[in-house]
Structure formats: C-alpha cells, structure tokens
Amino acid sequence: MRPRILTSESVTEGHPDKLADAISDAIVDHCLAIDPRARVACETMIKCQLVSLAAEITGEGIDVDEVDYTGIVRRVVYDAGYNNPHWAYRTRGFVALPFVTAQADEIAAAVVGRDDGELGAGDQGIMFGYATDETPELMPLPIVLAHRLTWALADDRRSGAGPWLRPDGKAQVSVGYDDDGRPTGATHVLVSTQHAEGALEMVRNHVRRALVPWALGDRLTADTVVTVNPACEWTIGGPAADAGVTGRKIMVDTYGGLARHGGGAFSGKDPTKVDRSGAYFCRWLARQLVRQGMARRAEIQVAYAIGEPRPVALDVNTFGTGDDDAAADFVAGFDFRPRAIIERLDLARPIYSQTTNYGHFGRAGLPWEGEE
C-alpha cells in the first residue's frame, strides 16, 4: 500500500438528521416494547417545529392512530439538548404529522406468512460488515476519533464544562496511514459547533486546548492542523437552520466511509429488515475474524431477496491480511436467516434508541459488539 490520508465525519445528537434518526428509532422502540414481533418502517422529516412521519407499522396491541407521536418527538428533541425554555428553538410547540399505515399485506405474507413458518427477509438488499485491528474498538481510527470529538462536545455541554455550547455540531478527522496500512497520526481536525452568541473565541479555545487533546490523545501531533468553526459564528442551528431526514448519515452510522456500504439506512427499521439486522450480524462476524487472529482486516458482504430466509450471496474479504478461504469457511458455518440472527443477537427488544448517535458500531454494550 502507498501512504494515504483518510477522513471520517461524525455529528452530535442535535444535528437535524440525527434528530430525525432518533425519532424514527424511538418509534421502533415504542412498538417493540408493546409487541416484540412488531414490524416497523418509519421515516422522519423535521424542520423548525414541524415533524412529518411516514411509516408502516403492524403489531399486536398497536393502534397506529393512538400512538402519541407528538409526545415521542418532544421527548427526543428534549433529550438531544433543545430543552432550555429561553432558547428560540426548544420542544414547545412541536407538531407531529403522522402518515402511518399497516405493513402491506403482500409484504407481510412474504415476511411472516410463509407456509414453512420461516421468517423471510423484509426486503432485498446488500449489507456489509467490517472490522480492523487498528483500534481497540476494531474500527477505523478516523471514525473513532471523530465520534470521540462529537461525543465530547455533547458531554461538555451537558456537564456544564462548556456552557456556551449548543446541541448541533459536527467533527471531521483526517488520519495518515503508512505504506503498511497502519495509522500514524491525525493530519487535520475540523470541529464546527453551534454556540451561544458572543462565545466564538471561548468555543475555539476550549476545543483546541481541552477537547481535541483529550479525544485524540497520542494521535495529536505537532503537525496536526486544528480548525474550529471555519465559518465563524454559528448561533442558529438544529432544525431551525436545516431540515433533518432519516437515513442521511449512513457513513457516520457505520465505518466513516472507510468500508463499503450497501446503501440501506438502519434507523426506523425493526430487525426483520435485513438492512439493519444483516449489517449488524456481518459486523459481529467480522469482529470474530479479527479477534481470533484470522485477519487484521475483514469485510463480509451478504445479499438477500425479499421474502426469502436464506441469503442469495455471501462473500468474505481479508484484504490480504488473512486466509480468505479459511475465513469464508468460518463465516459459512453461521446461520444468516433473519430469525436466527434476531435470536442470536436478541434483537426483538426496544434497544434501538441507544444505537442512533455516535455510530452503530464500536461501542460497548451493543449485542453485535459482543464476543462469540
């Protein structure tokens, strides 16, 4: 390999797209808490105080007309940090417009109505899982560092260490790699954050002197360029400044653009949707390959047909860092049927709100980040 510079991005929970993801995931959790077999697909668009929900929901004991959508939206927005009654943008006045139907009968028949009793895949699609030994999290270093920065922004805002910080923010980290594919140090760090009026220089000093050194550790070098709020003042943020839509941060959610992605978003989908469960399972298996020393880097690709329980294709790639045939034999020994994945990872639970922010991968406590 030649030396390279690779870059990843992360955003805070107050980012409009992440608010949309969080609302969609909160609705999934609400439904799974009532019926673990509920089937949910929810898309959210948020702008100012208006939230539009487009969803298909089917579950025992769930009346789609009785769900408190506005209450769910307000709780999510409040928890994301828009909770100060003196701010222009806050939870008061939110209106949710739900456009919700049951899952289409033809899709339901293919997924849960098969004659053989199997659970069919909720849609066609391609999913990828990836792991690398370059960090303890088995994730690419640029996305790990970017998530640390945005998490620290939110933590300092909540704790009072940065009282002038506001919920919307983002970070971008570029990392140099040597010709052996190993990360060296951060070459450029970019942080942009919403803040109180008149606080720009306090924000810049705090990010440069406290936040970046903590988040990057020994990956921060004398040559690292740190840029904070290059557009200067940022006092109007969140959905007051931009619209948010579910599924627009799929690289933030996965590997920061440093591994392939099948294109399907995660948030707003129950685990019968293999866009979500299949990607989680592939990540879990890629972790096992790296943990067991079968490869330094591993990527697993799986493809499904709607209504069919077994994948139509499966591929394993170790990028020259392991024995592809041995890795493929190991992966082929696992059951990729949706029902088997849901049972192995215990996915029929209201756990998805905790996945929304700071990446679906590389964080302890999520079942697909566990061991064999």
ABEGO torsion letter per residue (X at the ends): XBBBBBBBBBBBAABAAAAAAAAAAAAAAAAAAABAABBBBBBBBBBEABBBBBBBBBBBGBBAAABBAAAAAAAAAAAAGBABAABABBABGBBBBBBBBBBBAAAAAAAAABAAGBBBBABBEBBBBBBBAABAAGBBAAAAAAAAAAAAAAAAAAAGABAABBABBBBBBBBBBBAAGBBBBBABBBBBBBBBBGAAAAAAAAAAAAAAAAAAEAABBAABBBBBGAAEBBABBEAAABBBBBGAAAAAABAGGABBBAGBBABGBBAABAAAAAAAAAAAAAAAAAAAGABABBBBBBBBBBGBABBABBBBBAGGABBAAAAAAAAAABBABAAAAAAAAGABBBAAAAAABGEABGBBGBAAABBX
